[in-house]
């Protein structure tokens, strides 16, 4: 428990320093009378779950990001969170931070249709040695999404190794999302379904060994805006086999169903 707390403190320090600096500096970069193209967000959650899989072994996470959005639709940003899954699966060394960088182009049309295309890199800085037969966790994806009012669909395509699985180009994630606001109450209901499909010879070998990494995930959520603080309660689950690819060396199933409480604030 003390090790987890220390890891969280170290990751929080790495994350908060640049974030707080950007929050202080970014507003001054806009011209007088103009809205700043920069925004920032911070949040805390009882469990960082990505595509149905816990990234922190059911422990809390401190998260935050900075975004730049141009009037043309071009955008870029960086987002970070503490994680533990890399060492939970046997890597030695330090790997307690996820730092994502991304850019793209998005727009909403007059008929309420929207689209988004972009690139994201999941970075895991630190000094660690991967388990034999696996790769570094850093991962590149391109994505495209389309939406209408409160529903959307998104397709993400991996460009190489995927979260320690080597030679996984073509690994992809297809998802559908709905976020329905309840009038002016500040309450939003959310629903999500997705499928993560692994490709490549290494993934095929995992299937033959009984550790199929491909799975579906589901999530239901309700959020409420309290004067800029958004509180979200979510339930997530997957159909990944217990004791399979997503079970840590300590026997913890990171793909199991769980309930998450989070609080976030945008600036």
C-alpha positions as CSV (number, residue, x, y, z in Angstrom):
1,X,0.0,0.0,0.0
2,X,2.8,2.4,0.8
3,X,4.5,1.7,-2.5
4,X,1.2,2.5,-4.3
5,X,0.9,5.8,-2.4
6,X,4.5,6.7,-3.2
7,X,4.0,5.9,-6.9
8,X,0.9,8.1,-6.9
9,X,2.7,11.0,-5.3
10,X,5.6,10.8,-7.7
11,X,3.3,10.6,-10.7
12,X,1.2,13.5,-9.4
13,X,4.3,15.6,-9.0
14,X,5.4,14.9,-12.6
15,X,1.9,15.7,-13.9
16,X,0.9,18.7,-11.9
17,X,4.1,20.9,-12.4
18,X,3.7,21.4,-16.1
19,X,-0.1,21.5,-15.9
20,X,-0.2,24.2,-13.3
21,X,2.4,26.2,-15.2
22,X,0.3,26.0,-18.4
23,X,-2.9,27.0,-16.6
24,X,-1.1,30.1,-15.3
25,X,0.6,31.0,-18.6
26,X,-1.9,30.0,-21.3
27,X,-4.6,32.7,-20.6
28,X,-2.0,35.4,-21.1
29,X,-1.2,34.1,-24.6
30,X,-4.6,35.2,-26.0
31,X,-5.0,38.8,-27.3
32,X,-7.0,41.2,-25.2
33,X,-10.7,40.7,-25.7
34,X,-10.2,37.3,-27.4
35,X,-11.1,33.9,-26.0
36,X,-8.0,31.9,-25.3
37,X,-7.5,28.9,-27.6
38,X,-5.9,27.1,-24.7
39,X,-7.8,25.1,-22.1
40,X,-6.8,22.7,-19.3
41,X,-8.5,20.0,-17.2
42,X,-7.7,18.2,-14.0
43,X,-9.4,15.3,-12.3
44,X,-9.3,12.5,-9.8
45,X,-10.8,9.1,-10.2
46,X,-11.1,6.0,-7.9
47,X,-9.8,3.8,-10.8
48,X,-8.3,4.7,-14.2
49,X,-10.1,2.4,-16.6
50,X,-9.1,2.6,-20.3
51,X,-11.3,0.6,-22.8
52,X,-12.6,-1.5,-19.9
53,X,-9.2,-2.4,-18.5
54,X,-7.9,-0.9,-15.2
55,X,-4.6,0.9,-15.6
56,X,-4.0,1.3,-11.9
57,X,-5.1,-2.1,-10.5
58,X,-8.2,-0.5,-9.0
59,X,-6.3,2.2,-7.3
60,X,-7.0,6.0,-7.6
61,X,-5.5,8.2,-10.3
62,X,-4.8,11.9,-10.6
63,X,-5.2,13.1,-14.2
64,X,-4.9,16.3,-16.2
65,X,-4.4,17.7,-19.6
66,X,-3.8,20.8,-21.7
67,X,-5.4,21.5,-25.1
68,X,-5.1,24.0,-27.9
69,X,-8.0,24.4,-30.4
70,X,-7.9,26.7,-33.4
71,X,-11.0,28.2,-34.9
72,X,-10.3,26.2,-38.1
73,X,-10.8,22.9,-36.3
74,X,-7.1,22.1,-35.8
75,X,-6.3,21.0,-32.3
76,X,-3.4,19.5,-30.2
77,X,-3.0,18.5,-26.7
78,X,-1.3,16.5,-24.0
79,X,-2.9,14.4,-21.2
80,X,-1.4,12.5,-18.3
81,X,-2.3,10.0,-15.5
82,X,-0.5,7.8,-13.0
83,X,-0.6,4.1,-14.0
84,X,0.7,0.8,-12.6
85,X,-0.2,-1.9,-15.1
86,X,3.3,-2.1,-16.7
87,X,5.0,-3.2,-13.6
88,X,1.9,-5.1,-12.4
89,X,2.5,-7.5,-15.3
90,X,6.2,-8.1,-14.4
91,X,8.3,-5.3,-16.0
92,X,11.1,-4.2,-13.7
93,X,12.0,-0.6,-13.0
94,X,9.9,2.5,-13.0
95,X,6.8,3.1,-15.2
96,X,4.2,5.0,-13.2
97,X,3.1,7.6,-15.7
98,X,1.1,7.7,-18.9
99,X,1.6,10.9,-21.0
100,X,-0.4,11.1,-24.2
101,X,0.2,13.5,-27.0
102,X,-2.3,14.1,-29.8
103,X,-3.3,16.3,-32.7
104,X,-6.1,16.4,-35.3
105,X,-8.8,18.2,-37.0
106,X,-12.5,18.3,-36.0
107,X,-15.6,20.3,-36.8
108,X,-19.4,20.4,-36.3
109,X,-21.5,21.1,-39.3
110,X,-24.7,23.2,-39.4
111,X,-26.9,20.0,-39.5
112,X,-25.3,18.9,-36.2
113,X,-23.1,16.2,-37.8
114,X,-19.5,16.2,-36.5
115,X,-16.3,14.6,-37.5
116,X,-12.8,14.1,-36.0
117,X,-9.6,12.7,-37.5
118,X,-6.3,12.6,-35.7
119,X,-3.2,10.9,-34.3
120,X,-2.4,9.9,-30.7
121,X,0.7,8.6,-29.0
122,X,0.5,6.8,-25.7
123,X,3.8,7.5,-23.9
124,X,5.0,5.7,-20.8
125,X,8.2,7.5,-19.7
126,X,10.4,5.9,-17.2
127,X,13.3,3.4,-16.9
128,X,11.9,-0.1,-17.1
129,X,12.7,-3.4,-18.7
130,X,9.8,-5.2,-20.4
131,X,9.1,-8.8,-19.8
132,X,10.8,-11.2,-22.2
133,X,8.9,-11.5,-25.5
134,X,7.1,-8.1,-25.0
135,X,7.9,-4.6,-26.2
136,X,7.9,-1.2,-24.7
137,X,4.4,0.1,-23.9
138,X,4.6,3.3,-26.1
139,X,1.9,3.0,-28.7
140,X,0.8,5.0,-31.8
141,X,-2.8,5.2,-33.2
142,X,-4.6,7.1,-35.8
143,X,-8.4,7.6,-35.4
144,X,-11.5,8.9,-37.1
145,X,-14.9,9.6,-35.6
146,X,-18.3,10.8,-36.7
147,X,-21.2,11.9,-34.7
148,X,-24.7,13.3,-34.8
149,X,-26.1,15.3,-31.9
150,X,-25.5,13.1,-28.8
151,X,-24.4,9.8,-30.5
152,X,-21.0,9.0,-32.1
153,X,-18.8,6.2,-33.4
154,X,-15.0,6.1,-33.5
155,X,-12.4,3.8,-35.1
156,X,-8.8,3.7,-33.8
157,X,-6.1,1.9,-35.7
158,X,-2.7,0.9,-34.2
159,X,0.5,1.6,-36.3
160,X,2.9,-0.9,-34.7
161,X,3.4,-2.5,-31.4
162,X,0.4,-2.1,-29.1
163,X,0.7,-1.7,-25.3
164,X,3.7,-4.2,-25.0
165,X,2.4,-6.6,-27.7
166,X,5.0,-6.6,-30.5
167,X,4.3,-6.6,-34.2
168,X,0.7,-5.7,-33.6
169,X,0.1,-3.2,-36.6
170,X,-3.6,-3.3,-37.5
171,X,-4.8,-3.8,-33.9
172,X,-7.9,-1.7,-33.7
173,X,-10.7,-0.4,-31.4
174,X,-14.2,0.2,-32.6
175,X,-16.6,2.0,-30.3
176,X,-20.1,3.6,-30.2
177,X,-21.0,6.2,-27.6
178,X,-24.1,8.1,-26.5
179,X,-24.1,11.1,-24.2
180,X,-27.6,12.4,-23.5
181,X,-28.0,15.7,-21.6
182,X,-31.1,16.0,-19.5
183,X,-32.3,19.5,-20.4
184,X,-30.6,22.2,-18.5
185,X,-30.2,20.1,-15.3
186,X,-26.5,19.6,-15.9
187,X,-27.1,15.8,-15.8
188,X,-25.8,13.7,-18.6
189,X,-26.4,10.0,-19.2
190,X,-23.8,8.0,-21.0
191,X,-23.6,4.6,-22.7
192,X,-20.6,3.0,-24.4
193,X,-19.7,-0.3,-26.2
194,X,-16.4,-1.1,-27.8
195,X,-14.3,-3.9,-29.2
196,X,-10.5,-4.2,-28.9
197,X,-9.2,-6.5,-31.6
198,X,-5.5,-7.5,-31.6
199,X,-3.7,-8.4,-34.9
200,X,-0.3,-9.9,-35.6
201,X,1.7,-13.0,-35.0
202,X,2.4,-12.3,-31.4
203,X,-1.4,-11.9,-30.8
204,X,-2.1,-15.1,-32.7
205,X,0.4,-16.8,-30.4
206,X,-1.4,-15.5,-27.3
207,X,-4.7,-16.9,-28.6
208,X,-3.1,-20.4,-29.1
209,X,-1.7,-20.2,-25.6
210,X,-5.2,-19.5,-24.1
211,X,-4.6,-15.8,-23.5
212,X,-6.7,-14.1,-26.2
213,X,-6.3,-10.4,-25.8
214,X,-9.3,-9.5,-27.9
215,X,-12.4,-8.5,-26.0
216,X,-15.5,-6.3,-25.8
217,X,-16.2,-3.6,-23.1
218,X,-19.3,-1.8,-21.9
219,X,-20.0,1.2,-19.8
220,X,-22.9,3.1,-18.4
221,X,-22.5,6.4,-16.6
222,X,-24.3,9.4,-15.2
223,X,-22.6,12.8,-14.6
224,X,-23.7,16.1,-13.0
225,X,-22.1,19.5,-13.3
226,X,-21.8,21.3,-10.0
227,X,-20.7,24.9,-10.9
228,X,-17.9,23.6,-13.2
229,X,-17.0,20.5,-11.2
230,X,-18.3,17.4,-13.1
231,X,-19.0,14.4,-10.9
232,X,-19.3,11.1,-12.7
233,X,-20.5,7.7,-11.5
234,X,-19.8,4.9,-14.0
235,X,-20.1,1.1,-14.2
236,X,-17.8,-0.7,-16.6
237,X,-17.4,-4.4,-17.6
238,X,-15.8,-6.6,-20.3
239,X,-16.2,-10.1,-21.6
240,X,-12.4,-10.8,-21.2
241,X,-11.8,-14.2,-19.7
242,X,-10.9,-14.1,-16.0
243,X,-7.4,-15.5,-15.4
244,X,-6.5,-14.7,-19.0
245,X,-4.4,-12.0,-20.6
246,X,-5.6,-9.2,-18.3
247,X,-4.8,-10.9,-15.0
248,X,-1.7,-9.6,-13.2
249,X,1.1,-11.6,-11.7
250,X,-0.6,-11.0,-8.3
251,X,-3.8,-12.6,-9.6
252,X,-5.8,-9.4,-10.0
253,X,-8.2,-9.3,-12.9
254,X,-8.0,-5.8,-14.5
255,X,-10.9,-6.5,-16.9
256,X,-13.5,-7.3,-14.3
257,X,-16.6,-5.2,-13.7
258,X,-16.2,-2.2,-11.5
259,X,-17.8,1.0,-10.4
260,X,-15.9,4.3,-10.7
261,X,-16.4,7.7,-9.1
262,X,-14.6,10.7,-10.6
263,X,-14.5,14.4,-10.3
264,X,-13.1,16.7,-13.0
265,X,-12.8,20.5,-13.7
266,X,-12.0,22.3,-16.9
267,X,-10.4,25.7,-17.1
